[in-house]
Amino acid sequence: MRSTRIDGVSVLWTEAPPPLEVALIFGCGVRDETFRTLGVTHLVEHLAMSTLPRLHHDHNACVDLRTTDFLASGRPEQIVVFLEAVCRALADLPLDRLEREAGVLAAEASEPEHPTIGALLSRRYGVAGPGLAPWRGPGADRITPQAVQEHVRRHFHADNAVLILSGPPPEGLTLPLPRGDRPRRVSGGPSVLAAVPAWSQECVPDVGLGLHSDRHDDVALALAVDVLRERLVRKARHEQGLSYEVALDRCRVGGGQSERVLRVDARGGEERRVAELLWNEAQRLAADGPAAAELAEEVAAAKEVFSDPRHAMADLLRLAEAELFGESALDPQEWLRVADSVTPGQARDAFASAMDTALLAVPDGAEPRLSLPDGSPLPVGGCVRSDQLPRGKVFRPSPLQRLFSAGARRSLLVLGDDAVAMRDPDGDVHAIRFDEIVGVEAHGQGRVLFGRGGCVIPVLSDLFSKTAPLVQQIDQVVPGELRYPVSAYWTDDD
């Protein structure tokens, strides 16, 4: 790997066969947004790419949890044109295209992570930072030009970017970006809302197991999770025919922390069995650890991956992110050296510690039977619920609704001194403190409240009667920047 600087941008490159591959990486992703500005990074990316002329080589851009990447491959002179055009667009975004690109984003309906990963991140961190991943937010048409401009000013500049290339920088390459200060991030990473084992039903396609680690470079844990994945491939797919794919993802969330997520799809109707298999196999690995032969197999697999010439850009990407976020980064040889020394006992201990934070997501309707090591039931998680309703003014469904619906008879809203609470048709209590509201969506005279802990409370006239005083209090207490009209792109089904 070699490095230099061009127009204030850090540049890393290696030597690989043509065509020349490049990625201009900005240290900005969904975790840098708020609920109110969700989608602003993706909107910036679309606005910049919309200015490019028709190009006859591969090029693209993408936004994930923590970075925005502008990608291309082609001849050196093509790369020069692409990168200069992207930088000039970011320095002067075509805000007159805001409405059109908002519509494009609504049509694309993409997510920064797989839905199962997003659900687990939201349960772990709440509706902030990496926990924003599964939420749609107010909609791109509710993002103001001022919010776009401020986001670009803070994040899309030379001092928050790294360029990686699969060859030397081409002659004549310029990166005309403005200068700026690299964003300051919270030391220690995002705050965790759920740190103990639990399971929850989610609107997700796959079963997922999320494990939290305070060390993103924990090699022993990485090997143990790889072993678990291979055991599940063998049992869920090859032996029992329950599943096609067992996927392993890792999300670095900041402050050295990371989430490792195992996703297992299921044959229709077999979600419960897959969830139980995943949980029980994880418990067995935490108790007994992997065999030495299993660890050796995973180390051998890693050696094959690292020796593949196509892995060079992945190495550069890892180094680029380490530079952007001030993280440590083991190079492949160092990683393998550490991996060779990991014992089955060390892998077991690392995995058992991670299992103390395990969150399991299952598709809606699945009711697995899950236990902790002591035989007690695995607690049910989900949004941060309350034990009891606060005192305050009570709002109920209409008398007619209560007459014909047992769920309506159970439901009510309460306006307390510092919070709004709801008992839903199932009898569960949800409460959102006014200072924990992250968004208020206006539906005519009604409101929908979104809370930091994941609770959503509808204050709507078709559900509750005579809520005008509650709506008035919400509008008085919640800051104006958190309130917005429902997106023109959302339908009644949404």
C-alpha positions in Angstrom: 0.0 0.0 0.0 1.2 3.5 -0.9 -0.2 6.9 0.1 -0.2 10.5 -0.8 -2.5 13.6 -0.7 -4.2 15.3 -3.5 -6.0 18.6 -2.9 -6.1 17.8 0.8 -7.6 14.4 0.3 -5.8 11.3 1.7 -5.1 8.9 -1.1 -4.2 5.2 -0.7 -3.4 2.8 -3.5 -2.0 -0.6 -4.3 -0.9 -2.3 -7.5 -3.5 -4.6 -9.2 -4.4 -5.5 -12.8 -6.5 -3.2 -14.8 -9.1 -1.8 -15.1 -8.4 0.9 -12.6 -10.8 0.7 -9.7 -11.5 3.7 -7.4 -13.7 4.6 -4.4 -14.0 8.1 -3.0 -15.1 7.5 0.6 -16.6 10.1 2.9 -16.9 9.5 6.6 -20.7 10.1 6.6 -23.6 7.6 6.6 -27.0 7.0 8.1 -25.7 7.0 11.6 -24.7 10.7 11.2 -28.4 11.7 10.5 -31.2 12.2 12.9 -34.7 10.8 12.7 -35.9 14.1 11.4 -33.2 14.2 8.6 -33.3 10.5 7.7 -32.3 10.1 4.1 -30.4 13.3 3.8 -27.1 11.5 3.0 -28.7 9.4 0.3 -30.3 12.6 -1.1 -26.8 14.3 -1.3 -25.5 11.2 -3.1 -28.3 11.3 -5.6 -28.0 15.0 -6.2 -24.3 14.7 -6.9 -24.7 11.7 -9.3 -27.6 13.4 -11.1 -25.1 16.0 -12.5 -22.9 13.4 -14.2 -23.0 13.2 -18.0 -23.5 9.8 -19.6 -20.5 7.7 -18.8 -19.4 4.6 -20.7 -17.7 2.8 -17.9 -18.9 1.2 -14.6 -19.7 3.8 -11.9 -22.0 3.9 -8.9 -22.5 5.4 -5.5 -23.9 4.0 -2.2 -24.7 5.0 1.4 -24.4 2.7 4.3 -24.4 3.1 8.1 -21.2 5.1 8.3 -19.8 5.9 4.8 -20.8 7.3 1.4 -18.8 5.8 -1.5 -18.5 7.0 -5.0 -17.2 4.1 -7.1 -15.9 3.6 -10.6 -13.7 1.4 -12.8 -12.3 2.1 -16.2 -9.3 3.7 -18.0 -7.3 6.3 -16.0 -8.6 9.2 -18.1 -12.2 8.1 -17.4 -11.5 7.9 -13.7 -10.1 11.5 -13.8 -13.3 12.8 -15.4 -15.5 10.9 -13.0 -13.8 12.0 -9.8 -13.5 15.6 -10.8 -17.2 15.7 -11.8 -18.3 14.2 -8.4 -16.2 16.6 -6.4 -17.5 19.6 -8.3 -21.1 18.5 -7.9 -20.6 18.0 -4.1 -19.1 21.5 -3.9 -22.2 23.0 -5.7 -25.2 20.7 -5.4 -28.1 21.2 -7.8 -30.7 22.0 -5.2 -33.2 22.8 -7.9 -33.4 19.0 -8.4 -34.3 18.4 -4.8 -38.0 17.5 -5.4 -37.2 15.2 -8.3 -34.5 13.3 -6.5 -36.7 12.9 -3.5 -39.2 11.2 -5.7 -36.5 8.9 -7.1 -35.5 8.0 -3.5 -39.1 7.1 -2.7 -39.2 4.9 -5.7 -35.9 3.2 -4.8 -37.0 2.5 -1.2 -33.6 1.2 -0.3 -32.2 0.5 3.2 -28.7 0.9 4.4 -28.7 -2.6 5.9 -30.6 -5.8 5.5 -34.0 -5.5 7.3 -33.0 -8.1 9.9 -29.8 -6.3 10.7 -31.6 -3.0 10.9 -34.2 -4.3 13.3 -31.5 -5.6 15.6 -29.5 -2.4 15.5 -32.7 -0.4 16.4 -33.4 -2.7 19.3 -29.8 -2.3 20.5 -29.4 1.5 20.1 -32.9 2.9 19.8 -33.9 5.4 17.2 -30.6 7.2 16.9 -27.2 6.6 15.3 -26.9 3.0 13.9 -30.4 2.3 15.3 -31.8 4.5 12.5 -31.1 1.8 9.9 -34.6 0.3 9.6 -36.6 3.5 9.9 -38.0 5.4 6.9 -38.2 8.8 8.7 -40.3 11.7 7.5 -39.5 11.0 3.8 -37.1 12.7 1.4 -39.7 15.2 0.4 -39.7 16.5 4.0 -35.9 17.3 4.0 -35.3 21.0 3.6 -32.6 22.6 1.3 -31.1 24.1 4.4 -30.7 20.6 6.0 -29.0 19.3 2.8 -26.6 22.3 2.6 -25.7 21.9 6.3 -25.1 18.2 5.9 -22.8 18.7 3.0 -20.9 21.5 4.7 -20.2 19.3 7.8 -19.4 16.0 6.0 -18.6 16.2 2.3 -15.3 17.9 2.2 -11.6 17.0 1.6 -10.8 16.5 5.3 -13.5 13.9 5.7 -12.6 11.9 2.6 -10.2 9.2 1.6 -9.6 8.0 -2.0 -8.5 4.4 -2.7 -7.3 3.1 -6.0 -6.1 -0.2 -7.4 -3.2 1.5 -9.1 -1.3 4.8 -9.0 -3.3 8.0 -9.2 -3.8 8.9 -12.9 -2.0 11.9 -14.3 -4.0 15.1 -14.0 -6.2 13.8 -11.2 -7.8 16.6 -9.2 -10.2 16.5 -6.3 -11.8 20.0 -6.1 -13.5 19.7 -2.7 -13.8 22.4 -0.1 -11.8 22.0 3.1 -13.4 21.5 6.5 -13.1 20.0 9.9 -13.6 16.3 10.4 -16.8 15.7 12.4 -16.3 15.0 16.1 -17.8 11.8 17.3 -19.0 10.8 20.7 -16.2 9.0 22.5 -17.0 5.4 23.4 -19.5 5.0 20.6 -23.3 5.2 20.6 -25.3 4.6 23.7 -26.7 1.1 24.1 -30.4 0.7 25.1 -30.5 -3.1 25.2 -27.5 -4.9 26.6 -29.0 -8.2 28.0 -30.3 -11.2 26.1 -33.8 -10.9 24.7 -35.9 -11.9 21.6 -38.6 -10.0 19.7 -40.9 -10.5 16.8 -40.1 -8.1 13.9 -41.2 -7.3 10.4 -38.2 -9.0 8.9 -37.7 -11.8 6.3 -35.0 -13.8 8.2 -34.2 -14.9 11.7 -31.2 -12.9 13.1 -28.9 -13.1 16.1 -27.1 -9.9 17.0 -24.0 -9.9 19.2 -22.4 -6.8 20.6 -18.7 -6.4 21.1 -16.7 -3.5 22.6 -13.7 -4.6 20.4 -14.2 -4.5 16.7 -10.9 -6.4 16.2 -11.7 -9.3 18.5 -10.2 -12.1 16.5 -11.3 -14.9 18.9 -14.9 -13.7 18.7 -14.7 -13.5 14.9 -13.5 -17.1 14.6 -16.1 -18.3 17.0 -18.9 -16.7 15.0 -17.5 -18.1 11.8 -17.7 -21.6 13.4 -21.3 -21.0 14.4 -22.2 -20.0 10.8 -20.6 -23.2 9.4 -22.5 -25.3 12.0 -25.8 -23.7 11.0 -25.1 -24.2 7.3 -24.6 -27.9 8.0 -27.6 -28.3 10.2 -30.2 -25.9 8.9 -29.4 -26.4 5.2 -27.7 -29.7 4.6 -29.1 -31.9 7.4 -32.6 -30.5 8.0 -33.4 -28.7 4.8 -34.9 -25.7 6.7 -32.8 -22.9 5.1 -31.0 -21.8 2.0 -28.8 -19.0 3.2 -26.8 -18.4 6.4 -25.2 -15.0 6.2 -22.8 -13.3 8.5 -22.5 -9.5 8.7 -20.4 -7.1 10.8 -21.3 -3.5 11.5 -18.8 -1.2 13.0 -20.9 1.3 15.0 -18.2 3.6 16.4 -16.0 3.9 19.4 -14.4 0.5 18.7 -17.8 -1.2 19.1 -19.3 -3.6 16.5 -22.3 -5.7 16.0 -22.0 -9.2 14.5 -25.3 -10.5 13.0 -26.0 -14.0 11.8 -29.0 -14.2 9.5 -30.7 -17.4 8.6 -33.6 -17.6 6.2 -36.3 -20.2 6.6 -38.6 -22.3 4.4 -42.1 -21.0 4.7 -43.7 -22.0 8.0 -40.4 -23.1 9.5 -39.3 -19.8 11.1 -39.9 -21.1 14.6 -37.7 -24.1 14.1 -34.9 -22.0 12.6 -35.0 -19.6 15.4 -34.8 -22.4 18.0 -32.0 -24.0 16.1 -30.0 -20.8 15.8 -30.4 -20.0 19.5 -29.7 -23.5 20.8 -26.6 -23.8 18.6 -25.3 -20.5 19.9 -25.9 -21.6 23.5 -24.0 -24.8 22.8 -21.1 -23.0 21.4 -21.0 -20.6 24.3 -21.0 -23.5 26.7 -18.6 -25.9 25.0 -16.6 -23.8 22.6 -15.4 -24.9 19.1 -13.2 -27.8 18.4 -9.6 -27.1 17.5 -10.2 -28.5 14.0 -13.1 -26.1 13.5 -10.9 -23.1 14.4 -8.1 -24.4 12.1 -10.6 -24.6 9.2 -11.7 -21.0 9.7 -8.1 -19.8 9.8 -7.4 -21.7 6.6 -10.5 -20.1 5.0 -9.3 -16.6 6.0 -5.8 -17.3 4.5 -7.5 -18.2 1.2 -9.5 -15.0 1.2 -6.5 -12.8 2.1 -4.3 -14.3 -0.6 -6.9 -13.6 -3.4 -5.6 -10.6 -5.4 -9.2 -9.3 -5.5 -9.0 -8.7 -1.8 -6.6 -5.8 -2.2 -9.3 -3.2 -2.5 -11.1 -4.6 0.6 -7.8 -4.1 2.5 -7.6 -0.5 1.3 -11.2 0.1 2.3 -10.5 -1.2 5.8 -7.5 1.2 6.1 -9.4 4.1 4.7 -12.2 3.6 7.3 -9.6 3.3 10.0 -8.1 6.6 9.0 -11.5 8.3 8.7 -12.7 7.2 12.1 -9.5 7.0 14.1 -9.7 3.2 14.5 -7.1 0.5 14.8 -6.8 -1.9 11.9 -5.0 -5.2 11.8 -3.4 -6.0 8.5 -4.2 -9.5 7.0 -0.8 -10.9 8.2 -1.2 -9.6 11.7 -4.8 -10.9 11.8 -3.7 -14.3 10.7 -0.8 -14.3 13.2 -3.3 -13.6 16.0 -5.8 -16.1 14.6 -3.2 -18.9 14.6 -2.7 -18.4 18.3 -6.4 -18.4 19.3 -7.3 -21.5 21.4 -10.7 -23.2 21.7 -11.0 -21.9 25.2 -10.3 -18.3 24.2 -12.9 -18.6 21.4 -15.4 -20.1 23.8 -14.9 -17.3 26.4 -15.1 -14.5 23.7 -18.4 -16.0 22.4 -19.9 -16.6 25.8 -19.2 -13.0 26.7 -20.9 -11.8 23.5 -23.9 -14.0 24.2 -24.5 -12.0 27.3 -25.6 -9.3 24.9 -27.5 -11.5 22.4 -30.6 -10.2 20.7 -32.7 -12.5 18.6 -35.1 -11.2 15.9 -37.7 -13.5 14.5 -40.3 -12.8 11.7 -43.8 -11.8 12.8 -46.0 -14.7 13.8 -43.1 -17.0 14.9 -43.4 -18.2 18.5 -40.1 -20.0 19.4 -39.5 -21.6 22.7 -36.2 -20.2 23.9 -34.4 -20.5 27.2 -31.4 -19.1 29.0 -28.6 -21.4 30.3 -30.3 -21.6 33.7 -33.5 -22.9 32.0 -35.6 -19.7 32.5 -37.4 -18.3 29.5 -35.5 -15.9 27.2 -37.1 -12.5 28.0 -39.2 -10.8 25.3 -37.6 -7.5 24.1 -38.8 -4.9 21.6 -39.5 -1.2 22.1 -38.8 0.2 25.5 -42.2 -0.4 27.2 -43.5 0.9 30.6 -44.8 -1.1 33.6 -47.7 1.2 34.2 -49.6 4.2 32.8 -48.7 7.6 34.3 -51.4 9.8 35.9 -53.0 12.3 33.7 -55.8 13.1 31.3 -57.2 10.0 29.6 -58.4 9.7 26.0 -60.3 6.6 24.8 -61.7 5.3 21.5 -65.3 6.3 20.7 -68.1 4.6 22.6 -69.1 2.9 19.3 -65.6 1.4 18.9 -65.6 0.3 22.5 -69.0 -1.4 22.0 -67.9 -3.6 19.2 -64.1 -4.2 19.9 -62.4 -5.7 22.9 -59.2 -4.2 21.7 -60.7 -0.7 21.7 -62.0 -1.2 25.2 -58.4 -1.9 26.4 -56.9 1.0 24.4 -56.4 4.4 25.8 -54.0 7.4 25.7 -52.8 9.4 28.7 -51.4 12.9 28.7 -49.1 13.1 31.7 -47.0 15.9 33.1 -43.9 15.0 31.0 -45.0 12.2 28.7 -47.6 10.7 26.4 -48.5 7.1 27.1 -50.7 4.5 25.3 -52.2 1.2 26.3 -52.5 -0.7 23.0 -55.2 -3.3 22.1 -53.0 -6.1 23.4 -52.7 -4.4 26.8 -49.0 -3.4 26.4 -48.1 0.1 27.8 -45.9 2.4 25.7 -44.7 5.8 26.9 -42.7 8.5 25.3 -41.3 11.4 27.4 -41.6 14.7 25.7 -37.8 15.1 25.8 -37.4 11.7 24.1 -39.6 12.4 21.1 -37.5 12.2 17.9 -40.3 13.1 15.4 -43.9 14.2 15.2 -45.7 13.4 12.0 -48.8 15.5 11.3 -51.8 13.7 9.7 -54.3 16.5 9.3 -55.5 17.3 12.9 -53.8 14.1 14.2 -50.2 13.3 15.2 -48.0 10.3 15.3 -45.2 10.4 17.9 -41.9 8.6 17.4 -39.8 7.9 20.6 -36.1 7.4 21.1 -36.8 3.9 22.6 -38.6 2.7 19.5 -42.2 3.3 20.6 -44.7 4.8 18.2 -47.9 6.4 19.5 -50.7 7.4 17.1 -52.8 10.3 18.3 -55.4 10.0 15.6 -59.1 10.8 15.6 -60.0 7.4 14.0 -58.5 5.7 17.0 -59.2 8.0 19.9 -61.9 10.6 20.6 -61.6 14.3 21.5 -57.8 14.4 21.3 -57.5 18.1 20.4 -56.1 19.1 23.8 -53.4 16.4 23.5 -52.5 17.5 20.0 -52.3 21.1 21.2 -50.0 20.1 24.1 -47.8 18.1 21.7 -47.4 21.1 19.3 -46.6 23.4 22.2 -44.0 21.2 23.9 -42.2 19.5 20.9 -39.7 21.8 19.1 -40.9 22.9 15.7 -37.9 21.3 13.9 -39.1 17.9 15.0 -42.6 18.3 13.5 -43.4 17.7 9.9 -46.4 16.9 7.6 -46.8 13.3 6.5 -44.9 12.6 3.3 -46.7 13.0 0.0 -45.2 9.7 -1.0 -46.7 7.6 1.8 -50.0 5.8 1.1 -52.7 4.7 3.6 -51.1 1.3 3.6 -47.8 2.8 4.8 
